């Protein structure tokens, strides 16, 4: 493609007050209204002072900016361009939204958590973002380090990644038919260990899962986590909430003894659907063997606090890097990967299900490619509130993609933003009616129209 006219005959001017660059925010914010996001913010947030007023409008404004691609307070200026004020009320200046964010304390962040959980239930009532949850619900938790720079970031420190940052604990929900949604997020000090506060966090997110499920739901709820969360508080918190666990076990002496008791004939060969990269060697692996054995976790605690379950073990051949330099190994050796589970899934299914835990890494990457590209404040509670707002924006994007059709129901936030949100439009008014004129032959016109009909059509049905 090349420019049709000579460059000397092309001119540009920022002078059209009836043009917007993100027409997709119209159905997006209509969906936010339908699901009572602003009303819930007014109900649950009790920020004091002048900048705490109109919490509903300010929360929805920040979420709208994040959905449209804002990853800093300054980027919220995109809400005030062209004809945006003709379409939306509450298009606040970035300085006002920054002052609103700075009014948050730890208690207000927890209020925002409560708001986000209840709003997600409303969204699930109008968009199939949690379809199949009554039959099978997979809950994953993991933490990620968001790198920051400078010593003025409150709470920043060096954690397991070796970089200065803040630690975000994330919980997601997925089903057999629905893509992941975020059901909880907590910001922690950068030097925090992974399991810090995980027990309380699991109790909160599983309470959200319970709200999303029907009253008579009896399907499996399975909590998956890596070895950093293998601990008594995590397992017991899941059990108190009625969930089973599938958690990678550390290779401590008890686990090694249990693996040694597995009969050689008990190993079953499995084939991966896709080859996976080995975390230790970096080699691609296409086959392995699995077996299981009964296992009691936390035997060092009181008998009443011990947890009985199974140890599912996957083993792969240990490649001898120096085999060509001398004598071959006399016996074939293996490397083992074990996880502790209390579910009733068969050995092969349990292993396959546990390996899908890596889906949460995609969610972490999605967040960091969107609103969590930056933590915009030097104050810890401001950034904690920003994280929760970013998860609301992520879930709103997921609902938008779901309502737009099956092609985008599992798309990343960036894809949804490019195809459905950042669509230019010219505003025309006639007889007190507003019409949006969008580009002809837009490649995703059908999806956008389907979203618009779903979000702006029927009246609100979700309850506060």
Buried (B, 14 or more C-beta within 10 A) or exposed (E): EEEEEEEEEEEEEEEEEEBBBBBBBBBBBBBBBBBBBBBBBBBBBEBEEEBBEBBBBBBBBBBBBBBBBBBBBEBBBBBBBBBBBEBBEBBBEBEBBBBBBBBBBEEBBBBBBBBBBBBBBBBBBBBBBBBBBBBBBBBBBBBBBBBBEEEEBBBBBEBBEEBBBBBBBBBBBBBEEBBBBBBBBBBBBBBBBBBBEBBEBBBBBBEBBBEBBEEEBEBBBBBBBBBBBBBBBBBBBBBEBEBBBBBBBBBEEBBEEBBEEBEEEBBBEBEEEEEBEBEEEEEEBEEBBBBBBEBBBBEEEEEEEEBEBBBBBBBBEBEBEEEEEEEEEEEEEBBBBBBBBBBEBEBBEBBBBBBEBEBBEEBBEBBBEBBBBBBBBBBBBBBBBBBBBBBBBBBBBBBBBBBBBEEBBBBBBEBBBBBBBBBBBBBEEEEEEEEBEBEEEBEBEEBBBBBBEBBBEEEEEBEE
